[in-house]
Amino acid sequence: MLYPNRNDEMCLKMTRVESDEKSVETNILEPVMNAVKNRYEHILKDFYPSWGSVGFTERNLTHNFCAQYEALSDNEDLVVWQEAPVKYTKEHVDSLIIDEGTAFMIEAKRIMTKSEVDSIKADVERMEKIANTSEEKLKGIKNVKHLYIVVVADFWRTGKTEKEQYLIDFKREMIENGLTLLDEKTVRQNQSCEEYNLLCAFKKVR
């Protein structure tokens, strides 16, 4: 699980990733989220994928996260799969990455409404339940040594107190559920001067 030596704005370093959470945060998730931020900036500079709203679908979060992870990895055997099915249920994991004995179960969230924030705790509990039975219910996980839950979210900072409270509640839910939060990534401002922010939180399950 090596990342290439590049001297561009992403500030990536060649690093052999270890299994501890701090190493995963510094050497995997931070570079990937920086790359996702840069990717969104390039996309939104020429293409604004919404009509009359600031809503982007959750699928774009997981797609861009996985795409940038794959772009930064030198592992030819890397597994990236969208909507990985969970055996014996109708559930799925939004995205699954398996990389040299380490797997990441990725969930996307939009922080737009109170109901979306209220659903976060249940989503994390569902992810943990799947993770704790993953050897039986997720293909490709049986021989994985380390397993992480990753939540990728976006948030439009409008300056409205109610919206800011949603962000505060999201962060509180992450912390109370034992997830580590990375620094926010501010992508751009739209014509209404609303900031688009990307967030990432993670937790080691094993």
C-alpha positions as CSV (number, residue, x, y, z in Angstrom):
1,M,0.0,0.0,0.0
2,L,2.4,2.7,-1.2
3,Y,1.6,6.2,-2.3
4,P,3.7,7.9,-5.0
5,N,6.1,10.6,-4.4
6,R,4.6,13.8,-5.8
7,N,5.4,17.4,-5.2
8,D,2.1,19.0,-6.3
9,E,-0.6,20.7,-4.3
10,M,-1.8,17.4,-2.8
11,C,1.5,17.1,-0.8
12,L,1.6,13.4,-1.1
13,K,4.6,11.3,0.2
14,M,5.7,7.8,-0.6
15,T,4.7,5.9,2.5
16,R,4.4,2.4,3.6
17,V,1.1,2.3,5.5
18,E,1.0,0.6,8.9
19,S,-2.0,-0.7,10.7
20,D,-2.4,1.9,13.4
21,E,-5.2,4.5,13.1
22,K,-2.8,7.5,13.1
23,S,-0.9,6.1,10.2
24,V,-4.1,5.4,8.3
25,E,-5.3,8.9,8.9
26,T,-2.0,10.6,7.9
27,N,-0.9,8.3,5.1
28,I,-4.2,7.3,3.5
29,L,-7.2,9.3,4.4
30,E,-5.7,12.8,4.4
31,P,-4.0,12.4,1.0
32,V,-7.1,10.8,-0.5
33,M,-9.4,13.6,0.9
34,N,-7.0,16.3,-0.4
35,A,-7.1,14.6,-3.8
36,V,-10.9,14.5,-3.6
37,K,-11.0,18.2,-2.8
38,N,-8.8,19.0,-5.7
39,R,-10.9,16.8,-8.0
40,Y,-14.1,18.6,-7.0
41,E,-12.4,22.0,-7.6
42,H,-11.5,21.0,-11.1
43,I,-14.9,19.6,-11.8
44,L,-16.9,22.5,-10.4
45,K,-14.7,25.1,-12.2
46,D,-16.2,24.1,-15.5
47,F,-19.3,22.0,-14.6
48,Y,-21.9,22.7,-12.0
49,P,-24.0,19.5,-11.6
50,S,-27.2,20.9,-10.2
51,W,-30.2,22.8,-11.3
52,G,-31.5,25.4,-8.9
53,S,-30.1,23.8,-5.7
54,V,-26.9,22.9,-4.0
55,G,-27.6,19.2,-3.7
56,F,-25.1,16.7,-5.1
57,T,-26.0,13.0,-4.8
58,E,-24.2,10.9,-2.2
59,R,-22.9,8.5,-4.9
60,N,-20.5,11.2,-6.1
61,L,-18.9,11.3,-2.7
62,T,-18.1,7.6,-2.7
63,H,-17.2,7.5,-6.4
64,N,-14.7,10.3,-6.1
65,F,-13.2,9.0,-2.8
66,C,-12.7,5.5,-4.4
67,A,-11.4,7.0,-7.7
68,Q,-8.8,9.1,-5.9
69,Y,-7.8,6.2,-3.6
70,E,-7.2,4.1,-6.7
71,A,-5.3,6.9,-8.4
72,L,-2.9,7.2,-5.5
73,S,-2.3,3.5,-4.8
74,D,0.3,1.4,-6.6
75,N,-1.5,-1.9,-5.7
76,E,-2.4,-3.6,-8.9
77,D,-4.6,-6.1,-6.9
78,L,-6.6,-3.3,-5.3
79,V,-10.3,-4.1,-5.0
80,V,-12.8,-1.3,-5.3
81,W,-16.5,-2.0,-5.4
82,Q,-19.7,0.1,-5.2
83,E,-22.8,-1.1,-3.3
84,A,-21.1,-4.3,-2.0
85,P,-24.0,-6.7,-1.1
86,V,-24.3,-8.0,2.5
87,K,-25.2,-11.7,2.6
88,Y,-28.6,-12.8,4.0
89,T,-29.9,-9.2,3.9
90,K,-31.1,-6.6,1.4
91,E,-28.4,-4.2,2.7
92,H,-25.2,-3.1,1.0
93,V,-22.1,-1.1,1.8
94,D,-21.9,2.1,-0.2
95,S,-18.3,1.3,-1.3
96,L,-15.8,-1.3,-0.3
97,I,-12.0,-1.0,-0.8
98,I,-9.7,-4.0,-0.1
99,D,-6.0,-3.1,-0.1
100,E,-3.2,-5.5,1.0
101,G,-5.0,-7.0,4.0
102,T,-6.7,-3.7,4.9
103,A,-10.4,-3.1,4.0
104,F,-12.4,0.1,4.2
105,M,-16.2,0.1,4.4
106,I,-17.3,3.5,3.1
107,E,-20.6,5.3,3.8
108,A,-21.6,8.6,2.2
109,K,-23.8,11.2,4.0
110,R,-25.1,14.6,3.1
111,I,-25.5,17.0,5.9
112,M,-28.5,18.9,4.5
113,T,-31.5,18.3,6.8
114,K,-32.2,17.3,10.4
115,S,-33.5,13.9,9.3
116,E,-30.2,13.1,7.5
117,V,-28.3,14.1,10.7
118,D,-30.7,12.0,12.9
119,S,-30.1,9.0,10.7
120,I,-26.3,9.0,11.2
121,K,-26.2,7.1,14.5
122,A,-28.3,4.3,13.0
123,D,-26.1,4.3,9.9
124,V,-22.9,3.9,12.0
125,E,-24.5,1.2,14.1
126,R,-25.5,-0.6,10.9
127,M,-22.0,-0.4,9.5
128,E,-20.5,-1.7,12.8
129,K,-23.0,-4.6,12.8
130,I,-22.0,-5.5,9.2
131,A,-18.3,-5.1,10.1
132,N,-18.5,-7.4,13.1
133,T,-20.0,-10.2,10.9
134,S,-18.1,-9.2,7.8
135,E,-16.1,-12.5,7.5
136,E,-19.4,-14.2,7.0
137,K,-21.4,-11.6,5.2
138,L,-19.0,-9.6,2.9
139,K,-17.1,-11.3,0.1
140,G,-13.3,-10.8,0.1
141,I,-13.1,-9.9,3.8
142,K,-12.3,-13.3,5.3
143,N,-8.5,-12.9,5.1
144,V,-8.5,-9.2,5.8
145,K,-6.5,-8.3,8.9
146,H,-7.6,-4.7,9.4
147,L,-11.0,-3.3,8.8
148,Y,-12.1,0.3,9.0
149,I,-15.4,2.2,8.8
150,V,-15.2,5.4,6.8
151,V,-17.9,8.1,6.6
152,V,-17.5,10.7,3.9
153,A,-19.9,13.6,4.0
154,D,-20.5,17.0,2.4
155,F,-22.0,20.2,3.8
156,W,-22.9,23.6,2.4
157,R,-22.0,26.4,4.8
158,T,-24.6,29.0,4.2
159,G,-24.2,31.0,7.4
160,K,-27.6,30.0,8.7
161,T,-27.6,29.0,12.3
162,E,-29.9,26.0,11.8
163,K,-27.6,24.6,9.1
164,E,-24.5,25.1,11.3
165,Q,-26.2,23.2,14.0
166,Y,-26.6,20.2,11.6
167,L,-22.8,20.2,11.2
168,I,-22.2,20.4,14.9
169,D,-24.6,17.5,15.5
170,F,-22.9,15.5,12.8
171,K,-19.5,16.0,14.4
172,R,-20.9,15.1,17.8
173,E,-22.4,11.9,16.5
174,M,-19.1,10.9,14.9
175,I,-17.2,11.5,18.1
176,E,-19.8,9.9,20.4
177,N,-19.7,6.8,18.2
178,G,-15.9,6.6,18.4
179,L,-15.0,7.9,15.0
180,T,-12.0,10.2,14.4
181,L,-12.7,13.3,12.4
182,L,-10.3,14.7,9.8
183,D,-10.1,18.4,9.1
184,E,-12.8,19.8,6.8
185,K,-11.8,20.4,3.2
186,T,-13.3,23.6,1.8
187,V,-13.8,23.1,-2.0
188,R,-15.2,26.4,-3.3
189,Q,-17.9,29.1,-3.0
190,N,-20.8,29.1,-5.3
191,Q,-22.5,32.2,-6.7
192,S,-24.4,32.6,-3.5
193,C,-21.1,32.6,-1.5
194,E,-22.0,29.3,0.1
195,E,-18.9,27.2,0.9
196,Y,-18.9,23.6,-0.1
197,N,-17.1,21.4,2.5
198,L,-16.0,17.8,2.5
199,L,-15.7,15.8,5.7
200,C,-14.3,12.4,6.6
201,A,-14.4,10.3,9.8
202,F,-13.2,6.8,10.4
203,K,-13.0,4.1,13.0
204,K,-11.0,0.9,13.2
205,V,-13.1,-2.2,13.8
206,R,-10.3,-4.7,13.8
